[in-house]
Amino acid sequence: MTDMGEKYDNIRPYTDEEMVAALDRVAAHPLLTNILNFIAPGSERADFEALLRSLRTVDDFQVKVMATVMNRLLEGTTTGLTCSGIENTLRPEKSLLLGNHRDIVLDPGIMQLIFYKNQVPRTEIAVGDNLISSQFVEDIMRSNRMIKVIRKGTPRELYVNSTLLSNYIRESVANGRASIWLAQRSGRTKDGSDQTSQGLLKMLDMSGSGNFVDDFNALAILPVSVSYEFEPCDFLKARETFISRRREYVKAPGEDMNSILTGILQQKGRVHFHFGEPLTREELEVCGQMDKNERFRGLAALLDRKINANYRLWPNNYIAFDVLAETPEYADQYTQAEKDCFLGYVEAGLDALFAKESEETRAELDRAELRELVLAMYANPVHSHRNL
């Protein structure tokens, strides 16, 4: 990393040498016992400490620890992981992988596992600093090729940090140093509608030369579509949307960590990743010919079409669409047993949500509206396909 200079030291992933020191701190931390009980119940802490202290490269950490952990988690919480378009990631050039975002840890974590199994060089991962709650968490994440996206500060500080991130991404990709994964918007999609943020595209353009087509062509943007049969944190997302409709939503202490653990532990059914072809210069030229204020809107729409077109629809999506539309339009896409199972899942999830709430919050929530929000979350990918 030293060839990129010290200006990126606060946001870039750790070097191998820094990772060794970081994992030594992790091995000595009291919280390691909690992590170990979660990822490998019954394992001896001393053995895991010795493993962490034996690692000498980021690749070692990702292969000997992270890949093992992700495999174990997927075996316990999914019924199948598939991918398509992996050949598009095998080009010698580096890419900016821009994908829909459904889960904080699982989206990039599963993608890295797919790359490992298919002998594709693993990417760096852009993650918001709101998820970095301590030095312990930062040490683990930056040892795992994480780029820190700084989201706190004054407007001036946010501008400076956005420029720094934009420059880092461009230098990494365009100079062939590393591919990078970035979500198409800040924060997870909470309603099942995957849309690219124009603000994110403008951030990427901050480091450009001023030539729209050349600048985005140099990033070799590769659209990624991730599809979960059962949406991670679906009921928590519906709850947040419900409250946000009525007042400013303020996260409780530890809420981000609870979302991380819920997403990891929840049963997700089948999971599919699709890696699309990189945007072509011809496609970018169409956007570049638009008025200046419309170029980013056109590029966002182009990415949305590609991401949504390759989103894999499951029976749950069609069931939710038909229930909300009160028509059997997609009845040939699911069985009555699948419908009964999914609707039972929704009711059980709402029961569990209400059971965990305080009496005050429970009185505020409306079960019928929450049910509609959950169903819309599953139905919206069908709407997105219909609007292609």
C-alpha positions in Angstrom: 0.0 0.0 0.0 3.0 2.3 0.5 3.1 3.1 -3.2 -0.2 5.0 -2.8 1.3 7.4 -0.2 0.4 8.2 3.4 -2.7 10.2 2.5 -4.8 7.1 2.4 -3.5 5.5 5.7 -6.7 6.3 7.6 -9.1 4.6 5.1 -7.2 1.8 3.2 -7.0 -1.8 4.2 -4.1 -2.9 6.4 -0.8 -4.1 4.8 0.4 -7.6 5.7 2.7 -6.1 8.3 -0.1 -4.0 9.9 -2.4 -7.0 9.8 0.1 -9.0 11.9 0.1 -6.3 14.6 -3.7 -6.0 14.4 -4.4 -9.7 14.8 -2.0 -9.8 17.7 -4.2 -7.1 19.4 -7.3 -9.2 18.4 -5.8 -12.3 19.9 -5.3 -10.6 23.2 -8.7 -8.9 23.4 -11.3 -10.1 25.9 -14.0 -10.0 23.2 -12.3 -12.7 21.2 -14.0 -15.3 23.5 -17.4 -14.0 22.5 -16.5 -14.1 18.8 -15.1 -17.6 19.1 -18.3 -18.9 20.9 -20.3 -17.4 18.1 -18.3 -18.7 15.1 -16.9 -22.0 16.5 -18.6 -23.1 19.7 -16.5 -25.5 21.8 -13.2 -24.4 20.3 -10.3 -23.6 22.6 -9.4 -19.9 22.8 -5.7 -20.7 23.0 -5.8 -22.7 19.8 -7.5 -19.8 18.0 -5.1 -17.2 19.4 -2.2 -19.3 18.1 -3.8 -19.5 14.7 -4.3 -15.7 14.5 -0.7 -15.1 15.6 0.6 -17.5 13.1 -0.8 -15.6 10.1 1.5 -13.4 8.1 -0.5 -12.1 5.1 -4.0 -10.8 4.5 -4.5 -13.7 2.1 -3.7 -16.1 5.0 -6.3 -14.4 7.2 -9.0 -14.5 4.5 -8.4 -18.1 3.5 -7.6 -19.7 6.9 -10.1 -17.8 9.0 -12.7 -15.8 7.0 -13.4 -18.4 4.3 -13.8 -21.1 7.0 -16.2 -18.9 9.0 -18.3 -18.0 6.0 -18.5 -21.6 4.9 -19.8 -22.6 8.3 -22.3 -19.8 8.5 -23.7 -20.6 5.0 -24.0 -24.3 5.8 -26.1 -23.4 8.8 -28.3 -20.6 7.4 -28.8 -21.3 3.6 -30.1 -24.1 1.5 -27.8 -23.3 -1.5 -25.4 -20.7 -2.9 -25.1 -20.3 -6.6 -23.5 -17.7 -8.9 -23.5 -16.8 -12.6 -21.4 -14.5 -14.7 -18.2 -15.4 -12.8 -16.3 -15.3 -16.1 -16.8 -11.5 -16.2 -14.6 -11.2 -13.1 -11.7 -13.2 -14.7 -10.5 -10.4 -16.9 -6.9 -9.1 -16.2 -8.2 -5.6 -15.7 -9.4 -4.4 -12.3 -13.1 -3.3 -11.8 -15.3 -1.4 -9.6 -18.0 -3.9 -8.6 -21.1 -1.9 -7.9 -23.9 -4.0 -6.4 -27.3 -3.9 -4.7 -27.0 -4.0 -0.9 -29.2 -6.2 1.2 -27.0 -7.1 4.2 -24.1 -5.4 5.9 -21.8 -8.4 6.2 -23.2 -11.1 4.0 -23.2 -9.2 0.6 -19.4 -8.7 0.5 -18.6 -11.7 2.7 -20.3 -14.2 0.4 -18.9 -12.5 -2.6 -15.4 -12.9 -1.3 -16.1 -16.6 -0.6 -17.3 -17.1 -4.2 -14.2 -15.5 -5.5 -12.0 -17.7 -3.3 -13.7 -20.8 -4.5 -13.4 -19.7 -8.2 -9.8 -18.6 -7.9 -10.7 -14.9 -8.5 -8.6 -12.3 -6.8 -10.5 -11.0 -3.8 -11.6 -7.4 -3.9 -11.3 -4.6 -1.4 -14.6 -3.7 0.3 -16.0 -0.2 1.1 -17.7 -0.1 4.5 -19.2 2.8 6.4 -17.4 3.9 9.5 -20.7 3.8 11.4 -20.1 0.0 11.7 -16.7 0.4 13.2 -17.5 0.7 16.9 -14.1 0.0 18.3 -10.4 -0.6 17.6 -11.2 -4.3 17.9 -13.8 -4.2 15.1 -11.6 -2.0 13.0 -8.6 -4.4 13.3 -10.7 -7.3 12.1 -12.3 -5.5 9.2 -9.3 -3.7 7.9 -7.4 -7.0 8.1 -10.1 -8.3 5.7 -9.4 -5.8 2.9 -11.9 -3.2 4.2 -11.8 0.4 3.0 -13.2 2.8 5.6 -15.9 5.1 4.3 -16.0 8.1 6.6 -19.6 9.4 7.0 -19.2 11.7 10.1 -18.1 15.3 10.3 -18.9 18.8 9.1 -20.0 19.4 5.5 -16.4 20.5 4.7 -15.0 17.3 6.3 -17.4 15.1 4.4 -16.4 16.8 1.2 -12.7 16.3 1.9 -13.3 12.7 2.8 -15.5 12.0 -0.2 -12.7 13.4 -2.4 -10.2 11.2 -0.7 -12.3 8.1 -1.1 -13.0 8.9 -4.8 -9.3 9.3 -5.5 -8.5 6.1 -3.7 -11.0 4.1 -5.7 -9.9 5.6 -9.0 -6.2 5.1 -8.3 -6.8 1.5 -7.2 -8.9 0.4 -10.2 -7.5 2.5 -13.0 -3.9 1.8 -12.1 -4.6 -2.0 -11.8 -3.8 -2.3 -8.1 -7.1 -3.8 -6.9 -10.8 -4.3 -7.7 -13.2 -2.8 -5.2 -16.7 -3.7 -4.1 -19.1 -0.7 -3.4 -22.8 -0.7 -2.7 -25.0 1.1 -5.2 -26.3 3.3 -2.4 -25.4 4.3 1.2 -27.1 1.8 3.5 -29.1 -1.4 2.8 -32.1 -1.4 0.6 -35.0 -1.6 3.1 -38.0 -1.9 0.7 -36.7 -4.4 -1.8 -36.3 -1.7 -4.5 -32.7 -1.6 -5.6 -31.8 1.9 -6.9 -28.4 3.5 -7.6 -27.7 6.7 -5.8 -26.8 9.6 -8.1 -24.9 11.1 -5.2 -22.6 8.0 -5.1 -21.9 8.4 -8.8 -21.1 12.1 -8.3 -18.7 11.1 -5.5 -16.9 8.7 -8.0 -16.7 11.5 -10.5 -15.0 13.9 -8.0 -11.6 12.3 -8.9 -12.1 12.5 -12.6 -10.5 14.6 -15.3 -13.8 16.3 -16.3 -14.5 13.9 -19.2 -17.6 12.0 -18.2 -17.1 9.0 -20.5 -13.3 8.6 -20.1 -13.6 8.9 -16.3 -16.3 6.3 -15.8 -14.8 4.0 -18.5 -11.6 4.0 -16.5 -13.5 2.5 -13.5 -14.7 -0.5 -15.5 -17.9 -0.7 -13.5 -19.2 -4.2 -13.2 -22.9 -4.5 -11.9 -23.5 -7.2 -9.2 -26.9 -8.6 -8.3 -27.4 -10.5 -5.0 -30.7 -12.3 -4.4 -31.8 -13.8 -1.1 -34.8 -16.1 -1.0 -35.4 -14.8 2.6 -34.4 -11.2 3.0 -31.8 -10.7 5.8 -33.3 -8.6 8.6 -36.6 -8.3 6.8 -38.7 -7.6 9.9 -36.2 -5.2 11.4 -36.2 -3.3 8.1 -40.0 -3.1 8.0 -40.0 -1.9 11.6 -37.5 0.9 10.7 -39.5 2.0 7.7 -42.7 2.0 9.8 -41.2 4.3 12.4 -39.5 6.5 9.9 -42.9 7.3 8.3 -43.9 8.9 11.6 -40.8 10.4 13.1 -37.1 10.6 12.7 -35.6 7.2 13.2 -32.8 7.1 15.8 -30.8 3.9 16.1 -30.5 2.5 19.6 -27.0 1.8 21.0 -25.8 -1.5 19.5 -28.5 -1.6 16.8 -26.0 -1.9 13.9 -24.3 -4.9 15.6 -27.7 -6.4 16.3 -28.5 -6.1 12.5 -25.2 -7.7 11.7 -25.8 -10.7 13.9 -29.5 -11.0 12.9 -28.5 -11.0 9.2 -25.8 -13.6 9.8 -27.9 -16.0 12.0 -31.2 -15.7 10.1 -32.2 -18.5 7.7 -31.8 -17.1 4.2 -32.9 -20.0 2.0 -31.3 -19.9 -1.4 -28.8 -17.2 -2.3 -27.7 -16.2 -5.8 -25.0 -13.8 -7.1 -24.8 -12.6 -10.6 -21.7 -10.8 -11.9 -22.6 -8.7 -15.0 -20.5 -7.5 -17.9 -18.7 -4.2 -17.3 -20.3 -1.2 -18.6 -19.2 -0.5 -22.2 -17.8 2.7 -23.5 -20.8 2.9 -25.9 -23.2 2.7 -23.0 -21.4 5.5 -21.2 -21.3 7.6 -24.4 -25.2 7.5 -24.5 -25.2 8.9 -20.9 -22.4 11.4 -21.8 -24.5 12.9 -24.6 -27.2 13.9 -22.1 -27.4 17.3 -20.5 -24.9 17.7 -17.7 -27.6 17.4 -15.0 -29.1 14.3 -16.6 -25.9 12.3 -17.1 -25.8 10.9 -13.6 -29.5 10.1 -13.7 -29.0 8.3 -17.0 -26.0 6.3 -15.6 -28.0 5.4 -12.4 -30.9 4.2 -14.6 -28.5 2.1 -16.7 -27.0 0.4 -13.6 -30.5 -0.1 -12.1 -31.6 -1.9 -15.3 -28.6 -4.2 -15.3 -28.8 -5.0 -11.5 -32.5 -5.6 -11.5 -32.5 -7.6 -14.8 -30.2 -10.1 -13.2 -31.9 -10.3 -9.8 -33.1 -13.8 -9.3 -36.8 -13.9 -8.4 -37.9 -16.6 -5.9 -41.4 -18.0 -5.2 -41.6 -15.7 -2.2 -41.3 -12.6 -4.5 -44.2 -13.8 -6.7 -46.3 -14.8 -3.8 -46.0 -11.4 -2.1 -46.8 -9.6 -5.4 -49.9 -11.7 -5.9 -51.1 -11.2 -2.3 -50.7 -7.5 -2.5 -52.2 -7.2 -5.9 -55.0 -9.6 -4.9 -54.6 -11.5 -8.2 -53.1 -14.9 -9.0 -51.1 -13.4 -11.9 -48.0 -15.4 -11.0 -49.6 -18.5 -9.6 -47.6 -20.7 -12.0 -44.4 -19.6 -10.2 -45.2 -21.2 -6.9 -47.2 -24.0 -5.3 -49.9 -23.7 -2.7 -47.6 -25.3 -0.2 -44.9 -22.6 -0.9 -47.5 -19.9 -0.5 -48.8 -21.3 2.8 -45.2 -21.7 4.0 -44.2 -18.1 3.1 -47.3 -16.5 4.6 -46.8 -18.6 7.8 -43.2 -17.3 7.9 -44.5 -13.7 7.7 -46.9 -14.2 10.6 -44.3 -15.9 12.7 -41.9 -13.1 12.0 -44.4 -10.5 13.1 -45.1 -12.5 16.2 -41.4 -12.6 17.1 -41.0 -8.8 16.4 -43.9 -7.8 18.7 -42.7 -10.2 21.4 -39.3 -8.4 21.6 -40.7 -4.9 21.7 -41.3 -2.8 24.8 -44.9 -2.2 25.8 -44.6 1.4 24.6 -43.3 0.6 21.2 -45.7 -2.3 20.8 -48.6 0.1 21.2 -47.1 2.3 18.5 -46.7 -0.5 15.9 -49.5 -1.5 13.5 -49.4 -5.2 12.5 -51.4 -4.8 9.3 -49.1 -2.0 8.0 -46.0 -4.0 9.1 -47.3 -7.0 7.2 -47.8 -4.9 4.1 -44.3 -3.5 4.4 -42.8 -7.0 4.6 -44.8 -8.2 1.6 -43.8 -5.1 -0.4 -40.2 -5.8 0.4 -40.6 -9.1 -1.4 -42.9 -7.9 -4.1 -40.8 -4.9 -5.2 -38.2 -7.0 -7.1 -41.1 -8.2 -9.3 -42.2 -4.6 -9.9 -38.6 -3.8 -10.9 -38.5 -6.7 -13.4 -41.8 -5.6 -14.9 -40.5 -2.0 -15.3 -37.3 -3.0 -17.2 
